[in-house]
Amino acid sequence: MATFDYLPDQVYVPLGLIDQADNLPPRIHCHAESAFSWLHFSDDLERAQASGRETLNAAN
């Protein structure tokens, strides 16, 4: 798990730690501008340039 001072109330959990990650599809790609140049996603999910907090909170 990871937490960041500039993102209070958020906890990040690497999906590799979740036993049933296949049942938890992503809803948004956060910090997309910081992605590795070789990492490509072929889905049509929103790409946020920072935290996806507002998008995820609005969906709930």
CHARMM-style PDB file with segment names, atoms N, HN, CA, C and O in Angstrom:
ATOM      1  N   MET     1       0.834  -1.177   0.000  1.00  0.00      PROA
ATOM      2  CA  MET     1       0.000   0.000   0.000  1.00  0.00      PROA
ATOM      3  C   MET     1       0.875   1.235   0.000  1.00  0.00      PROA
ATOM      4  O   MET     1       2.022   1.224   0.445  1.00  0.00      PROA
ATOM      5  N   ALA     2       0.289   2.298  -0.516  1.00  0.00      PROA
ATOM      6  HN  ALA     2      -0.644   2.308  -0.877  1.00  0.00      PROA
ATOM      7  CA  ALA     2       1.014   3.561  -0.543  1.00  0.00      PROA
ATOM      8  C   ALA     2       0.069   4.701  -0.225  1.00  0.00      PROA
ATOM      9  O   ALA     2      -1.098   4.688  -0.617  1.00  0.00      PROA
ATOM     10  N   THR     3       0.580   5.677   0.483  1.00  0.00      PROA
ATOM     11  HN  THR     3       1.528   5.688   0.801  1.00  0.00      PROA
ATOM     12  CA  THR     3      -0.161   6.904   0.742  1.00  0.00      PROA
ATOM     13  C   THR     3       0.747   8.081   0.409  1.00  0.00      PROA
ATOM     14  O   THR     3       1.972   7.963   0.446  1.00  0.00      PROA
ATOM     15  N   PHE     4       0.140   9.205   0.087  1.00  0.00      PROA
ATOM     16  HN  PHE     4      -0.855   9.300   0.057  1.00  0.00      PROA
ATOM     17  CA  PHE     4       0.898  10.391  -0.272  1.00  0.00      PROA
ATOM     18  C   PHE     4       0.321  11.584   0.477  1.00  0.00      PROA
ATOM     19  O   PHE     4      -0.897  11.748   0.546  1.00  0.00      PROA
ATOM     20  N   ASP     5       1.190  12.413   1.036  1.00  0.00      PROA
ATOM     21  HN  ASP     5       2.179  12.280   0.980  1.00  0.00      PROA
ATOM     22  CA  ASP     5       0.742  13.581   1.798  1.00  0.00      PROA
ATOM     23  C   ASP     5      -0.136  14.504   0.971  1.00  0.00      PROA
ATOM     24  O   ASP     5      -1.077  15.097   1.498  1.00  0.00      PROA
ATOM     25  N   TYR     6       0.157  14.636  -0.322  1.00  0.00      PROA
ATOM     26  HN  TYR     6       0.922  14.155  -0.751  1.00  0.00      PROA
ATOM     27  CA  TYR     6      -0.592  15.555  -1.169  1.00  0.00      PROA
ATOM     28  C   TYR     6      -1.924  14.965  -1.648  1.00  0.00      PROA
ATOM     29  O   TYR     6      -2.690  15.646  -2.329  1.00  0.00      PROA
ATOM     30  N   LEU     7      -2.204  13.714  -1.299  1.00  0.00      PROA
ATOM     31  HN  LEU     7      -1.581  13.160  -0.745  1.00  0.00      PROA
ATOM     32  CA  LEU     7      -3.475  13.073  -1.641  1.00  0.00      PROA
ATOM     33  C   LEU     7      -4.105  12.495  -0.376  1.00  0.00      PROA
ATOM     34  O   LEU     7      -4.188  11.277  -0.218  1.00  0.00      PROA
ATOM     35  N   PRO     8      -4.545  13.369   0.519  1.00  0.00      PROA
ATOM     36  CA  PRO     8      -5.127  12.864   1.765  1.00  0.00      PROA
ATOM     37  C   PRO     8      -6.380  12.031   1.482  1.00  0.00      PROA
ATOM     38  O   PRO     8      -7.081  12.260   0.497  1.00  0.00      PROA
ATOM     39  N   ASP     9      -6.642  11.088   2.337  1.00  0.00      PROA
ATOM     40  HN  ASP     9      -6.072  10.902   3.137  1.00  0.00      PROA
ATOM     41  CA  ASP     9      -7.819  10.220   2.243  1.00  0.00      PROA
ATOM     42  C   ASP     9      -7.763   9.234   1.078  1.00  0.00      PROA
ATOM     43  O   ASP     9      -8.779   8.632   0.731  1.00  0.00      PROA
ATOM     44  N   GLN    10      -6.588   9.063   0.471  1.00  0.00      PROA
ATOM     45  HN  GLN    10      -5.763   9.552   0.752  1.00  0.00      PROA
ATOM     46  CA  GLN    10      -6.456   8.081  -0.596  1.00  0.00      PROA
ATOM     47  C   GLN    10      -5.380   7.067  -0.214  1.00  0.00      PROA
ATOM     48  O   GLN    10      -4.343   7.422   0.344  1.00  0.00      PROA
ATOM     49  N   VAL    11      -5.642   5.819  -0.521  1.00  0.00      PROA
ATOM     50  HN  VAL    11      -6.485   5.530  -0.975  1.00  0.00      PROA
ATOM     51  CA  VAL    11      -4.673   4.741  -0.311  1.00  0.00      PROA
ATOM     52  C   VAL    11      -4.568   3.983  -1.620  1.00  0.00      PROA
ATOM     53  O   VAL    11      -5.586   3.622  -2.209  1.00  0.00      PROA
ATOM     54  N   TYR    12      -3.371   3.742  -2.075  1.00  0.00      PROA
ATOM     55  HN  TYR    12      -2.543   4.036  -1.596  1.00  0.00      PROA
ATOM     56  CA  TYR    12      -3.137   3.028  -3.323  1.00  0.00      PROA
ATOM     57  C   TYR    12      -2.641   1.622  -3.009  1.00  0.00      PROA
ATOM     58  O   TYR    12      -1.724   1.438  -2.209  1.00  0.00      PROA
ATOM     59  N   VAL    13      -3.257   0.639  -3.648  1.00  0.00      PROA
ATOM     60  HN  VAL    13      -4.002   0.788  -4.298  1.00  0.00      PROA
ATOM     61  CA  VAL    13      -2.910  -0.760  -3.452  1.00  0.00      PROA
ATOM     62  C   VAL    13      -2.532  -1.334  -4.812  1.00  0.00      PROA
ATOM     63  O   VAL    13      -3.366  -1.336  -5.718  1.00  0.00      PROA
ATOM     64  N   PRO    14      -1.300  -1.822  -4.987  1.00  0.00      PROA
ATOM     65  CA  PRO    14      -0.924  -2.438  -6.256  1.00  0.00      PROA
ATOM     66  C   PRO    14      -1.835  -3.635  -6.556  1.00  0.00      PROA
ATOM     67  O   PRO    14      -2.063  -4.480  -5.690  1.00  0.00      PROA
ATOM     68  N   LEU    15      -2.347  -3.698  -7.774  1.00  0.00      PROA
ATOM     69  HN  LEU    15      -2.163  -3.012  -8.477  1.00  0.00      PROA
ATOM     70  CA  LEU    15      -3.268  -4.777  -8.125  1.00  0.00      PROA
ATOM     71  C   LEU    15      -2.626  -6.150  -8.017  1.00  0.00      PROA
ATOM     72  O   LEU    15      -3.334  -7.142  -7.847  1.00  0.00      PROA
ATOM     73  N   GLY    16      -1.321  -6.233  -8.110  1.00  0.00      PROA
ATOM     74  HN  GLY    16      -0.746  -5.427  -8.248  1.00  0.00      PROA
ATOM     75  CA  GLY    16      -0.646  -7.523  -7.968  1.00  0.00      PROA
ATOM     76  C   GLY    16      -0.833  -8.126  -6.590  1.00  0.00      PROA
ATOM     77  O   GLY    16      -0.595  -9.319  -6.403  1.00  0.00      PROA
ATOM     78  N   LEU    17      -1.254  -7.329  -5.626  1.00  0.00      PROA
ATOM     79  HN  LEU    17      -1.448  -6.360  -5.778  1.00  0.00      PROA
ATOM     80  CA  LEU    17      -1.478  -7.818  -4.270  1.00  0.00      PROA
ATOM     81  C   LEU    17      -2.886  -8.358  -4.059  1.00  0.00      PROA
ATOM     82  O   LEU    17      -3.176  -8.957  -3.023  1.00  0.00      PROA
ATOM     83  N   ILE    18      -3.753  -8.151  -5.029  1.00  0.00      PROA
ATOM     84  HN  ILE    18      -3.517  -7.664  -5.871  1.00  0.00      PROA
ATOM     85  CA  ILE    18      -5.140  -8.564  -4.894  1.00  0.00      PROA
ATOM     86  C   ILE    18      -5.327  -9.922  -5.552  1.00  0.00      PROA
ATOM     87  O   ILE    18      -4.997 -10.096  -6.725  1.00  0.00      PROA
ATOM     88  N   ASP    19      -5.849 -10.878  -4.811  1.00  0.00      PROA
ATOM     89  HN  ASP    19      -6.117 -10.737  -3.858  1.00  0.00      PROA
ATOM     90  CA  ASP    19      -6.017 -12.238  -5.325  1.00  0.00      PROA
ATOM     91  C   ASP    19      -6.978 -12.316  -6.506  1.00  0.00      PROA
ATOM     92  O   ASP    19      -6.785 -13.139  -7.401  1.00  0.00      PROA
ATOM     93  N   GLN    20      -7.985 -11.492  -6.520  1.00  0.00      PROA
ATOM     94  HN  GLN    20      -8.141 -10.824  -5.793  1.00  0.00      PROA
ATOM     95  CA  GLN    20      -8.992 -11.565  -7.575  1.00  0.00      PROA
ATOM     96  C   GLN    20      -8.994 -10.287  -8.418  1.00  0.00      PROA
ATOM     97  O   GLN    20     -10.050  -9.710  -8.677  1.00  0.00      PROA
ATOM     98  N   ALA    21      -7.829  -9.860  -8.835  1.00  0.00      PROA
ATOM     99  HN  ALA    21      -6.971 -10.329  -8.625  1.00  0.00      PROA
ATOM    100  CA  ALA    21      -7.708  -8.615  -9.598  1.00  0.00      PROA
ATOM    101  C   ALA    21      -8.517  -8.669 -10.892  1.00  0.00      PROA
ATOM    102  O   ALA    21      -8.964  -7.630 -11.378  1.00  0.00      PROA
ATOM    103  N   ASP    22      -8.712  -9.853 -11.455  1.00  0.00      PROA
ATOM    104  HN  ASP    22      -8.349 -10.697 -11.060  1.00  0.00      PROA
ATOM    105  CA  ASP    22      -9.472  -9.983 -12.690  1.00  0.00      PROA
ATOM    106  C   ASP    22     -10.933  -9.564 -12.504  1.00  0.00      PROA
ATOM    107  O   ASP    22     -11.604  -9.204 -13.471  1.00  0.00      PROA
ATOM    108  N   ASN    23     -11.421  -9.611 -11.273  1.00  0.00      PROA
ATOM    109  HN  ASN    23     -10.876  -9.904 -10.487  1.00  0.00      PROA
ATOM    110  CA  ASN    23     -12.792  -9.207 -10.971  1.00  0.00      PROA
ATOM    111  C   ASN    23     -12.916  -7.725 -10.635  1.00  0.00      PROA
ATOM    112  O   ASN    23     -14.005  -7.249 -10.315  1.00  0.00      PROA
ATOM    113  N   LEU    24     -11.802  -6.994 -10.704  1.00  0.00      PROA
ATOM    114  HN  LEU    24     -10.917  -7.380 -10.964  1.00  0.00      PROA
ATOM    115  CA  LEU    24     -11.783  -5.570 -10.372  1.00  0.00      PROA
ATOM    116  C   LEU    24     -11.204  -4.769 -11.537  1.00  0.00      PROA
ATOM    117  O   LEU    24     -10.090  -4.254 -11.443  1.00  0.00      PROA
ATOM    118  N   PRO    25     -11.950  -4.663 -12.626  1.00  0.00      PROA
ATOM    119  CA  PRO    25     -11.402  -3.951 -13.789  1.00  0.00      PROA
ATOM    120  C   PRO    25     -11.208  -2.465 -13.490  1.00  0.00      PROA
ATOM    121  O   PRO    25     -11.955  -1.898 -12.693  1.00  0.00      PROA
ATOM    122  N   PRO    26     -10.226  -1.832 -14.110  1.00  0.00      PROA
ATOM    123  CA  PRO    26      -9.991  -0.407 -13.876  1.00  0.00      PROA
ATOM    124  C   PRO    26     -11.132   0.428 -14.438  1.00  0.00      PROA
ATOM    125  O   PRO    26     -11.819   0.023 -15.376  1.00  0.00      PROA
ATOM    126  N   ARG    27     -11.318   1.612 -13.840  1.00  0.00      PROA
ATOM    127  HN  ARG    27     -10.760   1.941 -13.078  1.00  0.00      PROA
ATOM    128  CA  ARG    27     -12.345   2.553 -14.319  1.00  0.00      PROA
ATOM    129  C   ARG    27     -11.725   3.815 -14.902  1.00  0.00      PROA
ATOM    130  O   ARG    27     -12.393   4.581 -15.596  1.00  0.00      PROA
ATOM    131  N   ILE    28     -10.435   4.028 -14.614  1.00  0.00      PROA
ATOM    132  HN  ILE    28      -9.892   3.406 -14.050  1.00  0.00      PROA
ATOM    133  CA  ILE    28      -9.740   5.228 -15.078  1.00  0.00      PROA
ATOM    134  C   ILE    28      -8.236   4.954 -14.977  1.00  0.00      PROA
ATOM    135  O   ILE    28      -7.793   4.191 -14.118  1.00  0.00      PROA
ATOM    136  N   HSD    29      -7.465   5.575 -15.853  1.00  0.00      PROA
ATOM    137  HN  HSD    29      -7.825   6.195 -16.551  1.00  0.00      PROA
ATOM    138  CA  HSD    29      -5.996   5.498 -15.767  1.00  0.00      PROA
ATOM    139  C   HSD    29      -5.506   6.829 -15.206  1.00  0.00      PROA
ATOM    140  O   HSD    29      -5.623   7.861 -15.866  1.00  0.00      PROA
ATOM    141  N   CYS    30      -4.963   6.810 -14.006  1.00  0.00      PROA
ATOM    142  HN  CYS    30      -4.867   5.971 -13.470  1.00  0.00      PROA
ATOM    143  CA  CYS    30      -4.500   8.033 -13.346  1.00  0.00      PROA
ATOM    144  C   CYS    30      -3.026   8.283 -13.632  1.00  0.00      PROA
ATOM    145  O   CYS    30      -2.267   7.352 -13.901  1.00  0.00      PROA
ATOM    146  N   HSD    31      -2.641   9.519 -13.572  1.00  0.00      PROA
ATOM    147  HN  HSD    31      -3.258  10.275 -13.353  1.00  0.00      PROA
ATOM    148  CA  HSD    31      -1.256   9.939 -13.813  1.00  0.00      PROA
ATOM    149  C   HSD    31      -0.766   9.406 -15.155  1.00  0.00      PROA
ATOM    150  O   HSD    31       0.379   8.970 -15.273  1.00  0.00      PROA
ATOM    151  N   ALA    32      -1.629   9.442 -16.162  1.00  0.00      PROA
ATOM    152  HN  ALA    32      -2.560   9.796 -16.066  1.00  0.00      PROA
ATOM    153  CA  ALA    32      -1.345   8.871 -17.474  1.00  0.00      PROA
ATOM    154  C   ALA    32      -0.123   9.507 -18.136  1.00  0.00      PROA
ATOM    155  O   ALA    32       0.605   8.839 -18.870  1.00  0.00      PROA
ATOM    156  N   GLU    33       0.097  10.763 -17.884  1.00  0.00      PROA
ATOM    157  HN  GLU    33      -0.494  11.305 -17.287  1.00  0.00      PROA
ATOM    158  CA  GLU    33       1.234  11.458 -18.482  1.00  0.00      PROA
ATOM    159  C   GLU    33       2.567  10.900 -17.980  1.00  0.00      PROA
ATOM    160  O   GLU    33       3.596  11.052 -18.638  1.00  0.00      PROA
ATOM    161  N   SER    34       2.544  10.256 -16.815  1.00  0.00      PROA
ATOM    162  HN  SER    34       1.708  10.132 -16.280  1.00  0.00      PROA
ATOM    163  CA  SER    34       3.760   9.703 -16.218  1.00  0.00      PROA
ATOM    164  C   SER    34       3.984   8.239 -16.567  1.00  0.00      PROA
ATOM    165  O   SER    34       4.924   7.625 -16.063  1.00  0.00      PROA
ATOM    166  N   ALA    35       3.148   7.676 -17.407  1.00  0.00      PROA
ATOM    167  HN  ALA    35       2.383   8.174 -17.816  1.00  0.00      PROA
ATOM    168  CA  ALA    35       3.274   6.252 -17.745  1.00  0.00      PROA
ATOM    169  C   ALA    35       4.566   5.993 -18.518  1.00  0.00      PROA
ATOM    170  O   ALA    35       5.078   6.874 -19.208  1.00  0.00      PROA
ATOM    171  N   PHE    36       5.074   4.789 -18.393  1.00  0.00      PROA
ATOM    172  HN  PHE    36       4.657   4.073 -17.832  1.00  0.00      PROA
ATOM    173  CA  PHE    36       6.255   4.396 -19.162  1.00  0.00      PROA
ATOM    174  C   PHE    36       5.956   4.477 -20.654  1.00  0.00      PROA
ATOM    175  O   PHE    36       4.837   4.188 -21.078  1.00  0.00      PROA
ATOM    176  N   SER    37       6.932   4.861 -21.443  1.00  0.00      PROA
ATOM    177  HN  SER    37       7.841   5.096 -21.099  1.00  0.00      PROA
ATOM    178  CA  SER    37       6.720   5.015 -22.889  1.00  0.00      PROA
ATOM    179  C   SER    37       6.361   3.689 -23.559  1.00  0.00      PROA
ATOM    180  O   SER    37       5.734   3.684 -24.618  1.00  0.00      PROA
ATOM    181  N   TRP    38       6.746   2.582 -22.962  1.00  0.00      PROA
ATOM    182  HN  TRP    38       7.256   2.587 -22.102  1.00  0.00      PROA
ATOM    183  CA  TRP    38       6.460   1.269 -23.554  1.00  0.00      PROA
ATOM    184  C   TRP    38       5.140   0.675 -23.064  1.00  0.00      PROA
ATOM    185  O   TRP    38       4.747  -0.402 -23.511  1.00  0.00      PROA
ATOM    186  N   LEU    39       4.458   1.357 -22.158  1.00  0.00      PROA
ATOM    187  HN  LEU    39       4.777   2.232 -21.795  1.00  0.00      PROA
ATOM    188  CA  LEU    39       3.208   0.853 -21.609  1.00  0.00      PROA
ATOM    189  C   LEU    39       2.029   1.426 -22.394  1.00  0.00      PROA
ATOM    190  O   LEU    39       1.786   2.632 -22.371  1.00  0.00      PROA
ATOM    191  N   HSD    40       1.304   0.556 -23.083  1.00  0.00      PROA
ATOM    192  HN  HSD    40       1.501  -0.424 -23.102  1.00  0.00      PROA
ATOM    193  CA  HSD    40       0.189   0.985 -23.929  1.00  0.00      PROA
ATOM    194  C   HSD    40      -1.088   0.253 -23.518  1.00  0.00      PROA
ATOM    195  O   HSD    40      -1.088  -0.965 -23.342  1.00  0.00      PROA
ATOM    196  N   PHE    41      -2.157   0.998 -23.370  1.00  0.00      PROA
ATOM    197  HN  PHE    41      -2.157   1.988 -23.513  1.00  0.00      PROA
ATOM    198  CA  PHE    41      -3.466   0.433 -23.059  1.00  0.00      PROA
ATOM    199  C   PHE    41      -4.360   0.633 -24.277  1.00  0.00      PROA
ATOM    200  O   PHE    41      -4.400   1.719 -24.854  1.00  0.00      PROA
ATOM    201  N   SER    42      -5.061  -0.399 -24.656  1.00  0.00      PROA
ATOM    202  HN  SER    42      -5.029  -1.281 -24.187  1.00  0.00      PROA
ATOM    203  CA  SER    42      -5.913  -0.307 -25.844  1.00  0.00      PROA
ATOM    204  C   SER    42      -7.388  -0.172 -25.479  1.00  0.00      PROA
ATOM    205  O   SER    42      -8.261  -0.521 -26.274  1.00  0.00      PROA
ATOM    206  N   ASP    43      -7.664   0.326 -24.293  1.00  0.00      PROA
ATOM    207  HN  ASP    43      -6.955   0.610 -23.647  1.00  0.00      PROA
ATOM    208  CA  ASP    43      -9.054   0.523 -23.890  1.00  0.00      PROA
ATOM    209  C   ASP    43      -9.437   1.987 -24.090  1.00  0.00      PROA
ATOM    210  O   ASP    43      -8.603   2.814 -24.459  1.00  0.00      PROA
ATOM    211  N   ASP    44     -10.687   2.287 -23.844  1.00  0.00      PROA
ATOM    212  HN  ASP    44     -11.364   1.615 -23.544  1.00  0.00      PROA
ATOM    213  CA  ASP    44     -11.157   3.658 -24.019  1.00  0.00      PROA
ATOM    214  C   ASP    44     -11.445   4.349 -22.683  1.00  0.00      PROA
ATOM    215  O   ASP    44     -12.245   5.283 -22.621  1.00  0.00      PROA
ATOM    216  N   LEU    45     -10.791   3.884 -21.618  1.00  0.00      PROA
ATOM    217  HN  LEU    45     -10.141   3.125 -21.669  1.00  0.00      PROA
ATOM    218  CA  LEU    45     -10.972   4.502 -20.315  1.00  0.00      PROA
ATOM    219  C   LEU    45     -10.370   5.907 -20.291  1.00  0.00      PROA
ATOM    220  O   LEU    45      -9.421   6.212 -21.013  1.00  0.00      PROA
ATOM    221  N   GLU    46     -10.951   6.747 -19.444  1.00  0.00      PROA
ATOM    222  HN  GLU    46     -11.722   6.499 -18.858  1.00  0.00      PROA
ATOM    223  CA  GLU    46     -10.441   8.099 -19.269  1.00  0.00      PROA
ATOM    224  C   GLU    46      -8.990   8.058 -18.809  1.00  0.00      PROA
ATOM    225  O   GLU    46      -8.609   7.200 -18.013  1.00  0.00      PROA
ATOM    226  N   ARG    47      -8.188   8.981 -19.310  1.00  0.00      PROA
ATOM    227  HN  ARG    47      -8.498   9.678 -19.957  1.00  0.00      PROA
ATOM    228  CA  ARG    47      -6.797   9.144 -18.884  1.00  0.00      PROA
ATOM    229  C   ARG    47      -6.698  10.447 -18.116  1.00  0.00      PROA
ATOM    230  O   ARG    47      -6.788  11.523 -18.707  1.00  0.00      PROA
ATOM    231  N   ALA    48      -6.516  10.365 -16.820  1.00  0.00      PROA
ATOM    232  HN  ALA    48      -6.443   9.491 -16.340  1.00  0.00      PROA
ATOM    233  CA  ALA    48      -6.361  11.556 -15.986  1.00  0.00      PROA
ATOM    234  C   ALA    48      -4.880  11.891 -15.889  1.00  0.00      PROA
ATOM    235  O   ALA    48      -4.046  10.994 -15.770  1.00  0.00      PROA
ATOM    236  N   GLN    49      -4.554  13.162 -15.938  1.00  0.00      PROA
ATOM    237  HN  GLN    49      -5.232  13.891 -16.034  1.00  0.00      PROA
ATOM    238  CA  GLN    49      -3.155  13.565 -15.856  1.00  0.00      PROA
ATOM    239  C   GLN    49      -2.672  13.647 -14.413  1.00  0.00      PROA
ATOM    240  O   GLN    49      -1.478  13.816 -14.166  1.00  0.00      PROA
ATOM    241  N   ALA    50      -3.572  13.531 -13.481  1.00  0.00      PROA
ATOM    242  HN  ALA    50      -4.542  13.394 -13.682  1.00  0.00      PROA
ATOM    243  CA  ALA    50      -3.231  13.543 -12.057  1.00  0.00      PROA
ATOM    244  C   ALA    50      -4.087  12.477 -11.387  1.00  0.00      PROA
ATOM    245  O   ALA    50      -4.386  11.442 -11.983  1.00  0.00      PROA
ATOM    246  N   SER    51      -4.465  12.731 -10.184  1.00  0.00      PROA
ATOM    247  HN  SER    51      -4.222  13.571  -9.700  1.00  0.00      PROA
ATOM    248  CA  SER    51      -5.325  11.808  -9.444  1.00  0.00      PROA
ATOM    249  C   SER    51      -6.691  11.708 -10.112  1.00  0.00      PROA
ATOM    250  O   SER    51      -7.178  12.688 -10.676  1.00  0.00      PROA
ATOM    251  N   GLY    52      -7.300  10.557 -10.054  1.00  0.00      PROA
ATOM    252  HN  GLY    52      -6.905   9.761  -9.596  1.00  0.00      PROA
ATOM    253  CA  GLY    52      -8.650  10.372 -10.569  1.00  0.00      PROA
ATOM    254  C   GLY    52      -9.701  10.519  -9.496  1.00  0.00      PROA
ATOM    255  O   GLY    52     -10.839  10.081  -9.668  1.00  0.00      PROA
ATOM    256  N   ARG    53      -9.329  11.128  -8.397  1.00  0.00      PROA
ATOM    257  HN  ARG    53      -8.405  11.483  -8.258  1.00  0.00      PROA
ATOM    258  CA  ARG    53     -10.197  11.228  -7.230  1.00  0.00      PROA
ATOM    259  C   ARG    53     -11.573  11.810  -7.554  1.00  0.00      PROA
ATOM    260  O   ARG    53     -12.593  11.245  -7.162  1.00  0.00      PROA
ATOM    261  N   GLU    54     -11.604  12.936  -8.267  1.00  0.00      PROA
ATOM    262  HN  GLU    54     -10.775  13.395  -8.586  1.00  0.00      PROA
ATOM    263  CA  GLU    54     -12.892  13.570  -8.573  1.00  0.00      PROA
ATOM    264  C   GLU    54     -13.753  12.671  -9.442  1.00  0.00      PROA
ATOM    265  O   GLU    54     -14.954  12.556  -9.200  1.00  0.00      PROA
ATOM    266  N   THR    55     -13.181  12.043 -10.430  1.00  0.00      PROA
ATOM    267  HN  THR    55     -12.205  12.137 -10.627  1.00  0.00      PROA
ATOM    268  CA  THR    55     -13.926  11.149 -11.312  1.00  0.00      PROA
ATOM    269  C   THR    55     -14.471   9.964 -10.550  1.00  0.00      PROA
ATOM    270  O   THR    55     -15.635   9.600 -10.718  1.00  0.00      PROA
ATOM    271  N   LEU    56     -13.649   9.358  -9.717  1.00  0.00      PROA
ATOM    272  HN  LEU    56     -12.704   9.654  -9.581  1.00  0.00      PROA
ATOM    273  CA  LEU    56     -14.073   8.182  -8.961  1.00  0.00      PROA
ATOM    274  C   LEU    56     -15.110   8.549  -7.910  1.00  0.00      PROA
ATOM    275  O   LEU    56     -16.053   7.786  -7.698  1.00  0.00      PROA
ATOM    276  N   ASN    57     -14.969   9.689  -7.246  1.00  0.00      PROA
ATOM    277  HN  ASN    57     -14.203  10.309  -7.418  1.00  0.00      PROA
ATOM    278  CA  ASN    57     -15.953  10.124  -6.263  1.00  0.00      PROA
ATOM    279  C   ASN    57     -17.293  10.438  -6.922  1.00  0.00      PROA
ATOM    280  O   ASN    57     -18.343  10.166  -6.340  1.00  0.00      PROA
ATOM    281  N   ALA    58     -17.272  11.001  -8.119  1.00  0.00      PROA
ATOM    282  HN  ALA    58     -16.419  11.222  -8.592  1.00  0.00      PROA
ATOM    283  CA  ALA    58     -18.510  11.340  -8.826  1.00  0.00      PROA
ATOM    284  C   ALA    58     -19.249  10.083  -9.256  1.00  0.00      PROA
ATOM    285  O   ALA    58     -20.474  10.099  -9.380  1.00  0.00      PROA
ATOM    286  N   ALA    59     -18.525   8.996  -9.484  1.00  0.00      PROA
ATOM    287  HN  ALA    59     -17.530   8.983  -9.384  1.00  0.00      PROA
ATOM    288  CA  ALA    59     -19.139   7.747  -9.939  1.00  0.00      PROA
ATOM    289  C   ALA    59     -19.828   7.012  -8.803  1.00  0.00      PROA
ATOM    290  O   ALA    59     -20.666   6.146  -9.054  1.00  0.00      PROA
ATOM    291  N   ASN    60     -19.499   7.333  -7.568  1.00  0.00      PROA
ATOM    292  HN  ASN    60     -18.818   8.036  -7.364  1.00  0.00      PROA
ATOM    293  CA  ASN    60     -20.075   6.615  -6.426  1.00  0.00      PROA
ATOM    294  C   ASN    60     -21.306   7.260  -5.916  1.00  0.00      PROA
ATOM    295  OT1 ASN    60     -21.906   6.774  -4.958  1.00  0.00      PROA
TER     296      ASN     60
END
